[in-house]
Amino acid sequence: MGLLDFLISLFSGGSGIQCPSCGTQGARKTNDGLVLCKNPQCPYFGRVGKLRQAGTIVPTGGNFHARNPISIRYRNFAGQDRTFSAELSTLIRKNNHLVAEVAPTGGTVTISRDRIQNLAEVEAVMPQRVAPGQDWPTPRERQILGYHKKHGTTSQRYEQVRAKYPDW
């Protein structure tokens, strides 16, 4: 008689029980006795007996340990504060983001500079690509540096530009 009970409850607007978490009328119970709520803000919404987890999942496994660690305090999109332990030598700026390998997994993360809580402290210890007072490479020089770095090749012009920007 399970199918008949399902159809009756479906066409009559549900079993009409009240959600134990948020109090919304019209929640229903599964055969296992678990509550499914109609309210999208409720932790019982759309889940079969499990509370919905808000936010992000932080990996806890791995054996990566930074040799030169830097602590980055970050507030993510969900408003949660995170602290990353990143390897200083892998810290790179790409437009408005920082890319770094972080502990404990050694995986690469990309984080927005707008959400870093200790940005001045992080940028003060970041490796510099050009010497203080030195001009940045021209677009053509950046193209040459990027091409040969990507392909692992060399040329006479590349060696000249590389001598000018050794940390690029």
Biotite code that builds the C-alpha atoms (Angstrom):
import biotite.structure as struc

atoms = struc.array([
    struc.Atom([0.000, 0.000, 0.000], chain_id="A", res_id=1, res_name="MET", atom_name="CA", element="C"),
    struc.Atom([3.084, 2.263, -0.200], chain_id="A", res_id=2, res_name="GLY", atom_name="CA", element="C"),
    struc.Atom([2.296, 3.491, -3.707], chain_id="A", res_id=3, res_name="LEU", atom_name="CA", element="C"),
    struc.Atom([-1.290, 4.327, -2.781], chain_id="A", res_id=4, res_name="LEU", atom_name="CA", element="C"),
    struc.Atom([-0.154, 6.232, 0.333], chain_id="A", res_id=5, res_name="ASP", atom_name="CA", element="C"),
    struc.Atom([2.370, 8.121, -1.793], chain_id="A", res_id=6, res_name="PHE", atom_name="CA", element="C"),
    struc.Atom([-0.236, 9.116, -4.372], chain_id="A", res_id=7, res_name="LEU", atom_name="CA", element="C"),
    struc.Atom([-2.739, 10.180, -1.721], chain_id="A", res_id=8, res_name="ILE", atom_name="CA", element="C"),
    struc.Atom([-0.167, 12.314, 0.055], chain_id="A", res_id=9, res_name="SER", atom_name="CA", element="C"),
    struc.Atom([1.027, 13.745, -3.271], chain_id="A", res_id=10, res_name="LEU", atom_name="CA", element="C"),
    struc.Atom([-2.422, 14.871, -4.431], chain_id="A", res_id=11, res_name="PHE", atom_name="CA", element="C"),
    struc.Atom([-3.694, 15.962, -1.022], chain_id="A", res_id=12, res_name="SER", atom_name="CA", element="C"),
    struc.Atom([-0.818, 18.393, -0.465], chain_id="A", res_id=13, res_name="GLY", atom_name="CA", element="C"),
    struc.Atom([1.453, 16.167, 1.607], chain_id="A", res_id=14, res_name="GLY", atom_name="CA", element="C"),
    struc.Atom([1.112, 14.665, 5.021], chain_id="A", res_id=15, res_name="SER", atom_name="CA", element="C"),
    struc.Atom([0.912, 18.094, 6.614], chain_id="A", res_id=16, res_name="GLY", atom_name="CA", element="C"),
    struc.Atom([3.450, 17.527, 9.363], chain_id="A", res_id=17, res_name="ILE", atom_name="CA", element="C"),
    struc.Atom([5.426, 20.391, 10.783], chain_id="A", res_id=18, res_name="GLN", atom_name="CA", element="C"),
    struc.Atom([9.208, 20.498, 10.258], chain_id="A", res_id=19, res_name="CYS", atom_name="CA", element="C"),
    struc.Atom([10.980, 19.959, 13.595], chain_id="A", res_id=20, res_name="PRO", atom_name="CA", element="C"),
    struc.Atom([13.773, 22.373, 12.642], chain_id="A", res_id=21, res_name="SER", atom_name="CA", element="C"),
    struc.Atom([12.083, 25.428, 11.117], chain_id="A", res_id=22, res_name="CYS", atom_name="CA", element="C"),
    struc.Atom([8.391, 24.767, 11.825], chain_id="A", res_id=23, res_name="GLY", atom_name="CA", element="C"),
    struc.Atom([7.255, 24.939, 8.185], chain_id="A", res_id=24, res_name="THR", atom_name="CA", element="C"),
    struc.Atom([3.941, 23.213, 7.580], chain_id="A", res_id=25, res_name="GLN", atom_name="CA", element="C"),
    struc.Atom([3.897, 20.628, 4.761], chain_id="A", res_id=26, res_name="GLY", atom_name="CA", element="C"),
    struc.Atom([7.089, 18.747, 5.495], chain_id="A", res_id=27, res_name="ALA", atom_name="CA", element="C"),
    struc.Atom([6.917, 15.008, 4.873], chain_id="A", res_id=28, res_name="ARG", atom_name="CA", element="C"),
    struc.Atom([8.448, 11.930, 6.422], chain_id="A", res_id=29, res_name="LYS", atom_name="CA", element="C"),
    struc.Atom([10.187, 9.226, 4.440], chain_id="A", res_id=30, res_name="THR", atom_name="CA", element="C"),
    struc.Atom([9.711, 5.513, 5.058], chain_id="A", res_id=31, res_name="ASN", atom_name="CA", element="C"),
    struc.Atom([12.775, 5.631, 7.298], chain_id="A", res_id=32, res_name="ASP", atom_name="CA", element="C"),
    struc.Atom([11.145, 8.300, 9.464], chain_id="A", res_id=33, res_name="GLY", atom_name="CA", element="C"),
    struc.Atom([13.383, 11.115, 8.243], chain_id="A", res_id=34, res_name="LEU", atom_name="CA", element="C"),
    struc.Atom([11.930, 14.583, 7.630], chain_id="A", res_id=35, res_name="VAL", atom_name="CA", element="C"),
    struc.Atom([12.088, 16.369, 4.262], chain_id="A", res_id=36, res_name="LEU", atom_name="CA", element="C"),
    struc.Atom([11.188, 20.050, 4.499], chain_id="A", res_id=37, res_name="CYS", atom_name="CA", element="C"),
    struc.Atom([9.826, 22.335, 1.752], chain_id="A", res_id=38, res_name="LYS", atom_name="CA", element="C"),
    struc.Atom([11.681, 25.389, 3.055], chain_id="A", res_id=39, res_name="ASN", atom_name="CA", element="C"),
    struc.Atom([14.932, 25.971, 1.069], chain_id="A", res_id=40, res_name="PRO", atom_name="CA", element="C"),
    struc.Atom([16.581, 27.690, 4.072], chain_id="A", res_id=41, res_name="GLN", atom_name="CA", element="C"),
    struc.Atom([15.957, 24.703, 6.346], chain_id="A", res_id=42, res_name="CYS", atom_name="CA", element="C"),
    struc.Atom([18.766, 22.203, 7.008], chain_id="A", res_id=43, res_name="PRO", atom_name="CA", element="C"),
    struc.Atom([16.324, 19.355, 6.220], chain_id="A", res_id=44, res_name="TYR", atom_name="CA", element="C"),
    struc.Atom([15.486, 20.733, 2.758], chain_id="A", res_id=45, res_name="PHE", atom_name="CA", element="C"),
    struc.Atom([15.974, 18.208, -0.039], chain_id="A", res_id=46, res_name="GLY", atom_name="CA", element="C"),
    struc.Atom([18.206, 15.926, 1.983], chain_id="A", res_id=47, res_name="ARG", atom_name="CA", element="C"),
    struc.Atom([17.323, 12.489, 3.124], chain_id="A", res_id=48, res_name="VAL", atom_name="CA", element="C"),
    struc.Atom([18.005, 12.650, 6.833], chain_id="A", res_id=49, res_name="GLY", atom_name="CA", element="C"),
    struc.Atom([21.287, 14.539, 6.629], chain_id="A", res_id=50, res_name="LYS", atom_name="CA", element="C"),
    struc.Atom([21.766, 18.103, 7.687], chain_id="A", res_id=51, res_name="LEU", atom_name="CA", element="C"),
    struc.Atom([22.955, 20.330, 4.884], chain_id="A", res_id=52, res_name="ARG", atom_name="CA", element="C"),
    struc.Atom([26.534, 21.542, 5.263], chain_id="A", res_id=53, res_name="GLN", atom_name="CA", element="C"),
    struc.Atom([26.981, 25.213, 4.478], chain_id="A", res_id=54, res_name="ALA", atom_name="CA", element="C"),
    struc.Atom([30.173, 26.694, 3.115], chain_id="A", res_id=55, res_name="GLY", atom_name="CA", element="C"),
    struc.Atom([33.289, 25.015, 1.846], chain_id="A", res_id=56, res_name="THR", atom_name="CA", element="C"),
    struc.Atom([35.034, 21.766, 2.603], chain_id="A", res_id=57, res_name="ILE", atom_name="CA", element="C"),
    struc.Atom([38.572, 22.151, 3.924], chain_id="A", res_id=58, res_name="VAL", atom_name="CA", element="C"),
    struc.Atom([40.877, 19.211, 3.160], chain_id="A", res_id=59, res_name="PRO", atom_name="CA", element="C"),
    struc.Atom([42.642, 17.878, 6.230], chain_id="A", res_id=60, res_name="THR", atom_name="CA", element="C"),
    struc.Atom([44.815, 15.132, 4.733], chain_id="A", res_id=61, res_name="GLY", atom_name="CA", element="C"),
    struc.Atom([48.265, 15.339, 3.261], chain_id="A", res_id=62, res_name="GLY", atom_name="CA", element="C"),
    struc.Atom([51.854, 15.563, 4.313], chain_id="A", res_id=63, res_name="ASN", atom_name="CA", element="C"),
    struc.Atom([53.036, 18.790, 2.653], chain_id="A", res_id=64, res_name="PHE", atom_name="CA", element="C"),
    struc.Atom([55.039, 21.058, 4.956], chain_id="A", res_id=65, res_name="HIS", atom_name="CA", element="C"),
    struc.Atom([56.195, 24.458, 3.748], chain_id="A", res_id=66, res_name="ALA", atom_name="CA", element="C"),
    struc.Atom([59.911, 25.180, 4.181], chain_id="A", res_id=67, res_name="ARG", atom_name="CA", element="C"),
    struc.Atom([59.314, 28.955, 4.241], chain_id="A", res_id=68, res_name="ASN", atom_name="CA", element="C"),
    struc.Atom([55.713, 29.237, 5.426], chain_id="A", res_id=69, res_name="PRO", atom_name="CA", element="C"),
    struc.Atom([53.623, 32.374, 5.389], chain_id="A", res_id=70, res_name="ILE", atom_name="CA", element="C"),
    struc.Atom([50.241, 32.626, 7.025], chain_id="A", res_id=71, res_name="SER", atom_name="CA", element="C"),
    struc.Atom([47.476, 34.091, 4.858], chain_id="A", res_id=72, res_name="ILE", atom_name="CA", element="C"),
    struc.Atom([44.252, 35.129, 6.586], chain_id="A", res_id=73, res_name="ARG", atom_name="CA", element="C"),
    struc.Atom([41.387, 34.971, 4.100], chain_id="A", res_id=74, res_name="TYR", atom_name="CA", element="C"),
    struc.Atom([37.621, 35.502, 4.217], chain_id="A", res_id=75, res_name="ARG", atom_name="CA", element="C"),
    struc.Atom([35.919, 33.296, 1.615], chain_id="A", res_id=76, res_name="ASN", atom_name="CA", element="C"),
    struc.Atom([32.758, 33.880, -0.417], chain_id="A", res_id=77, res_name="PHE", atom_name="CA", element="C"),
    struc.Atom([30.575, 32.446, 2.365], chain_id="A", res_id=78, res_name="ALA", atom_name="CA", element="C"),
    struc.Atom([31.998, 34.891, 4.927], chain_id="A", res_id=79, res_name="GLY", atom_name="CA", element="C"),
    struc.Atom([34.040, 32.234, 6.708], chain_id="A", res_id=80, res_name="GLN", atom_name="CA", element="C"),
    struc.Atom([37.539, 33.080, 7.892], chain_id="A", res_id=81, res_name="ASP", atom_name="CA", element="C"),
    struc.Atom([40.291, 30.721, 6.731], chain_id="A", res_id=82, res_name="ARG", atom_name="CA", element="C"),
    struc.Atom([44.001, 30.679, 7.456], chain_id="A", res_id=83, res_name="THR", atom_name="CA", element="C"),
    struc.Atom([46.288, 29.177, 4.836], chain_id="A", res_id=84, res_name="PHE", atom_name="CA", element="C"),
    struc.Atom([49.863, 28.135, 5.457], chain_id="A", res_id=85, res_name="SER", atom_name="CA", element="C"),
    struc.Atom([51.504, 28.760, 2.074], chain_id="A", res_id=86, res_name="ALA", atom_name="CA", element="C"),
    struc.Atom([54.989, 28.134, 0.734], chain_id="A", res_id=87, res_name="GLU", atom_name="CA", element="C"),
    struc.Atom([56.601, 31.545, 0.191], chain_id="A", res_id=88, res_name="LEU", atom_name="CA", element="C"),
    struc.Atom([58.600, 30.519, -2.885], chain_id="A", res_id=89, res_name="SER", atom_name="CA", element="C"),
    struc.Atom([55.426, 29.432, -4.737], chain_id="A", res_id=90, res_name="THR", atom_name="CA", element="C"),
    struc.Atom([53.530, 32.676, -4.102], chain_id="A", res_id=91, res_name="LEU", atom_name="CA", element="C"),
    struc.Atom([52.748, 34.369, -7.429], chain_id="A", res_id=92, res_name="ILE", atom_name="CA", element="C"),
    struc.Atom([50.534, 37.334, -8.257], chain_id="A", res_id=93, res_name="ARG", atom_name="CA", element="C"),
    struc.Atom([48.239, 36.911, -11.259], chain_id="A", res_id=94, res_name="LYS", atom_name="CA", element="C"),
    struc.Atom([46.149, 40.016, -11.920], chain_id="A", res_id=95, res_name="ASN", atom_name="CA", element="C"),
    struc.Atom([44.022, 40.500, -8.792], chain_id="A", res_id=96, res_name="ASN", atom_name="CA", element="C"),
    struc.Atom([44.750, 37.053, -7.335], chain_id="A", res_id=97, res_name="HIS", atom_name="CA", element="C"),
    struc.Atom([47.524, 35.265, -5.501], chain_id="A", res_id=98, res_name="LEU", atom_name="CA", element="C"),
    struc.Atom([48.418, 31.680, -6.397], chain_id="A", res_id=99, res_name="VAL", atom_name="CA", element="C"),
    struc.Atom([50.292, 29.471, -3.911], chain_id="A", res_id=100, res_name="ALA", atom_name="CA", element="C"),
    struc.Atom([50.810, 25.908, -2.741], chain_id="A", res_id=101, res_name="GLU", atom_name="CA", element="C"),
    struc.Atom([49.243, 25.407, 0.672], chain_id="A", res_id=102, res_name="VAL", atom_name="CA", element="C"),
    struc.Atom([49.497, 22.880, 3.497], chain_id="A", res_id=103, res_name="ALA", atom_name="CA", element="C"),
    struc.Atom([48.433, 20.168, 4.261], chain_id="A", res_id=104, res_name="PRO", atom_name="CA", element="C"),
    struc.Atom([47.810, 18.869, 0.730], chain_id="A", res_id=105, res_name="THR", atom_name="CA", element="C"),
    struc.Atom([50.397, 20.821, -1.257], chain_id="A", res_id=106, res_name="GLY", atom_name="CA", element="C"),
    struc.Atom([47.638, 21.764, -3.688], chain_id="A", res_id=107, res_name="GLY", atom_name="CA", element="C"),
    struc.Atom([47.553, 25.075, -5.493], chain_id="A", res_id=108, res_name="THR", atom_name="CA", element="C"),
    struc.Atom([44.934, 27.623, -4.460], chain_id="A", res_id=109, res_name="VAL", atom_name="CA", element="C"),
    struc.Atom([43.988, 30.874, -6.125], chain_id="A", res_id=110, res_name="THR", atom_name="CA", element="C"),
    struc.Atom([42.713, 33.519, -3.753], chain_id="A", res_id=111, res_name="ILE", atom_name="CA", element="C"),
    struc.Atom([41.428, 37.009, -4.407], chain_id="A", res_id=112, res_name="SER", atom_name="CA", element="C"),
    struc.Atom([43.562, 39.856, -3.092], chain_id="A", res_id=113, res_name="ARG", atom_name="CA", element="C"),
    struc.Atom([40.377, 41.740, -2.133], chain_id="A", res_id=114, res_name="ASP", atom_name="CA", element="C"),
    struc.Atom([39.555, 39.101, 0.497], chain_id="A", res_id=115, res_name="ARG", atom_name="CA", element="C"),
    struc.Atom([42.983, 38.689, 2.079], chain_id="A", res_id=116, res_name="ILE", atom_name="CA", element="C"),
    struc.Atom([42.866, 40.156, 5.580], chain_id="A", res_id=117, res_name="GLN", atom_name="CA", element="C"),
    struc.Atom([46.661, 40.621, 5.951], chain_id="A", res_id=118, res_name="ASN", atom_name="CA", element="C"),
    struc.Atom([47.453, 41.703, 2.375], chain_id="A", res_id=119, res_name="LEU", atom_name="CA", element="C"),
    struc.Atom([50.143, 44.258, 3.275], chain_id="A", res_id=120, res_name="ALA", atom_name="CA", element="C"),
    struc.Atom([52.027, 41.666, 5.312], chain_id="A", res_id=121, res_name="GLU", atom_name="CA", element="C"),
    struc.Atom([51.813, 39.072, 2.513], chain_id="A", res_id=122, res_name="VAL", atom_name="CA", element="C"),
    struc.Atom([52.894, 41.455, -0.259], chain_id="A", res_id=123, res_name="GLU", atom_name="CA", element="C"),
    struc.Atom([55.834, 42.695, 1.824], chain_id="A", res_id=124, res_name="ALA", atom_name="CA", element="C"),
    struc.Atom([57.434, 39.231, 1.835], chain_id="A", res_id=125, res_name="VAL", atom_name="CA", element="C"),
    struc.Atom([56.452, 38.119, -1.681], chain_id="A", res_id=126, res_name="MET", atom_name="CA", element="C"),
    struc.Atom([59.304, 37.412, -4.093], chain_id="A", res_id=127, res_name="PRO", atom_name="CA", element="C"),
    struc.Atom([59.796, 40.400, -6.404], chain_id="A", res_id=128, res_name="GLN", atom_name="CA", element="C"),
    struc.Atom([60.044, 39.792, -10.139], chain_id="A", res_id=129, res_name="ARG", atom_name="CA", element="C"),
    struc.Atom([61.946, 43.014, -10.841], chain_id="A", res_id=130, res_name="VAL", atom_name="CA", element="C"),
    struc.Atom([64.506, 44.860, -8.751], chain_id="A", res_id=131, res_name="ALA", atom_name="CA", element="C"),
    struc.Atom([63.349, 47.996, -6.901], chain_id="A", res_id=132, res_name="PRO", atom_name="CA", element="C"),
    struc.Atom([63.497, 50.977, -9.249], chain_id="A", res_id=133, res_name="GLY", atom_name="CA", element="C"),
    struc.Atom([63.821, 48.774, -12.336], chain_id="A", res_id=134, res_name="GLN", atom_name="CA", element="C"),
    struc.Atom([61.289, 49.113, -15.163], chain_id="A", res_id=135, res_name="ASP", atom_name="CA", element="C"),
    struc.Atom([58.933, 46.228, -15.883], chain_id="A", res_id=136, res_name="TRP", atom_name="CA", element="C"),
    struc.Atom([59.549, 44.278, -19.096], chain_id="A", res_id=137, res_name="PRO", atom_name="CA", element="C"),
    struc.Atom([57.847, 45.527, -22.225], chain_id="A", res_id=138, res_name="THR", atom_name="CA", element="C"),
    struc.Atom([55.012, 43.433, -23.661], chain_id="A", res_id=139, res_name="PRO", atom_name="CA", element="C"),
    struc.Atom([57.395, 42.016, -26.285], chain_id="A", res_id=140, res_name="ARG", atom_name="CA", element="C"),
    struc.Atom([59.955, 41.062, -23.605], chain_id="A", res_id=141, res_name="GLU", atom_name="CA", element="C"),
    struc.Atom([57.229, 39.411, -21.507], chain_id="A", res_id=142, res_name="ARG", atom_name="CA", element="C"),
    struc.Atom([56.154, 37.454, -24.579], chain_id="A", res_id=143, res_name="GLN", atom_name="CA", element="C"),
    struc.Atom([59.709, 36.221, -25.171], chain_id="A", res_id=144, res_name="ILE", atom_name="CA", element="C"),
    struc.Atom([60.174, 35.299, -21.497], chain_id="A", res_id=145, res_name="LEU", atom_name="CA", element="C"),
    struc.Atom([56.844, 33.482, -21.341], chain_id="A", res_id=146, res_name="GLY", atom_name="CA", element="C"),
    struc.Atom([57.326, 31.576, -24.590], chain_id="A", res_id=147, res_name="TYR", atom_name="CA", element="C"),
    struc.Atom([60.762, 30.201, -23.791], chain_id="A", res_id=148, res_name="HIS", atom_name="CA", element="C"),
    struc.Atom([59.840, 29.415, -20.201], chain_id="A", res_id=149, res_name="LYS", atom_name="CA", element="C"),
    struc.Atom([56.765, 27.491, -21.350], chain_id="A", res_id=150, res_name="LYS", atom_name="CA", element="C"),
    struc.Atom([58.559, 25.536, -24.076], chain_id="A", res_id=151, res_name="HIS", atom_name="CA", element="C"),
    struc.Atom([61.885, 25.081, -22.294], chain_id="A", res_id=152, res_name="GLY", atom_name="CA", element="C"),
    struc.Atom([63.789, 26.560, -25.220], chain_id="A", res_id=153, res_name="THR", atom_name="CA", element="C"),
    struc.Atom([66.303, 29.358, -25.549], chain_id="A", res_id=154, res_name="THR", atom_name="CA", element="C"),
    struc.Atom([67.471, 31.963, -28.028], chain_id="A", res_id=155, res_name="SER", atom_name="CA", element="C"),
    struc.Atom([69.975, 34.786, -28.128], chain_id="A", res_id=156, res_name="GLN", atom_name="CA", element="C"),
    struc.Atom([67.253, 37.395, -27.535], chain_id="A", res_id=157, res_name="ARG", atom_name="CA", element="C"),
    struc.Atom([65.839, 35.311, -24.642], chain_id="A", res_id=158, res_name="TYR", atom_name="CA", element="C"),
    struc.Atom([69.248, 35.195, -22.965], chain_id="A", res_id=159, res_name="GLU", atom_name="CA", element="C"),
    struc.Atom([69.578, 38.998, -23.263], chain_id="A", res_id=160, res_name="GLN", atom_name="CA", element="C"),
    struc.Atom([66.142, 39.581, -21.727], chain_id="A", res_id=161, res_name="VAL", atom_name="CA", element="C"),
    struc.Atom([66.753, 36.923, -19.076], chain_id="A", res_id=162, res_name="ARG", atom_name="CA", element="C"),
    struc.Atom([69.986, 38.668, -18.045], chain_id="A", res_id=163, res_name="ALA", atom_name="CA", element="C"),
    struc.Atom([68.003, 41.884, -17.655], chain_id="A", res_id=164, res_name="LYS", atom_name="CA", element="C"),
    struc.Atom([65.215, 40.175, -15.595], chain_id="A", res_id=165, res_name="TYR", atom_name="CA", element="C"),
    struc.Atom([66.804, 37.200, -13.798], chain_id="A", res_id=166, res_name="PRO", atom_name="CA", element="C"),
    struc.Atom([63.900, 36.649, -11.372], chain_id="A", res_id=167, res_name="ASP", atom_name="CA", element="C"),
    struc.Atom([61.157, 36.578, -14.016], chain_id="A", res_id=168, res_name="TRP", atom_name="CA", element="C"),
])
